[in-house]
Amino acid sequence: MVGVLVDFAHALRAARLPVGTGEVQTYCAAMTALDPSDLLDLYWAGRATLVAQHDQIATYNRVFRDFFLNETDPRPEVLMLRARPGAESQAVLEIPAAEPGGERPDEQAVLGLMASGAETLRHKSFAACTPEELAALRRIMTRIRLTPPRRRTRRTVPGPAGRAPDLRRTIRASLRIGGEPAELFWRQRKLRLRPLILVLDISGSMADYSRNLLQFAHTAKRAAARVEVFCFGTRLTRITRELATRSPDQALAEAAKTVCDWEGGTRIGASLDTLVRGWGRRGLCRGGVVVICSDGLDRGDPAVLASAMERLSRLCHRLVWLNPHKGSSTDFRPSTLGMMIAAEHIDLVLSGHDLSSLEQLAALLPALN
């Protein structure tokens, strides 16, 4: 979209509007927080950053309709948004008029995304994607908004409502008006983010999914502060520091250098036992949400896995398991020995085999209070 926004600025300059390089950079920066496919976001972001005087609005409106809508009439029935599609969105956007017509004044502008390639990729398994499609999915994955759940602490903070009165603020406010209490202030419980611990299986059986799960872990680490990332094959490795790099490719390269058992065997029980003994007892998993991404194929001792899962379930607040073999099935039953042993300790089972399932996990996390 950056090239489209720059071309729009050139069109404004051709219409004798004083649009400089600084204004164009501000316009692009404003659109990073908005939806580039939303007609209203494009219009108001440009009007706020590219228009300096009131008498320039009419020219701006005319150029905007001609450039983005390819129409001089401000109220056609169906408008086409001209945009250069990227690799992750080979689609045609059909947008109704932003302003209602005379015959249907209560009609609202609705954005319709038709035949979207990005929507198709969201429901396509990672194992069935081509390298180009996987690259497009990773670019889309960087825009996932992930918010860990919150918990109420014992500490209180001033708030509009609560169970305990804030006597200090109430008395101070009353002293300003002669000692008569005019308003009662309250204190409410403080909210704090729960720790999010991602444990990723990078063994040979997870080779089709491990890189995309690491990309999701990098996005989660960049979105929230209290996120810890571990990966395991035959042993457990902490890669939280490696994923702190802003560039996804550099972060994955640093993680690949740290991990020495990439695409090897699987010892889930021993790895989770190391997690509980090495980090869980220190308080890392206490009260947090642990997400284990694995297909359940384990070559270790089943008794070790059962013991580790039991202790981990007691330490953490919620235990979520992502199994790519689940797919889109609603009546999934575990068929591997590892999943059968861990099933009684798991609170939620998701698939994690495509982008849509990872977005579902991101949407469910705030509700795991």
Summary of the structure (lengths in Angstrom):
residues: 369
radius of gyration: 26.4
end to end distance: 37.8
largest distance: 77.0
contacts: 1129
relative contact order: 0.09
helix: 45%
strand: 16%
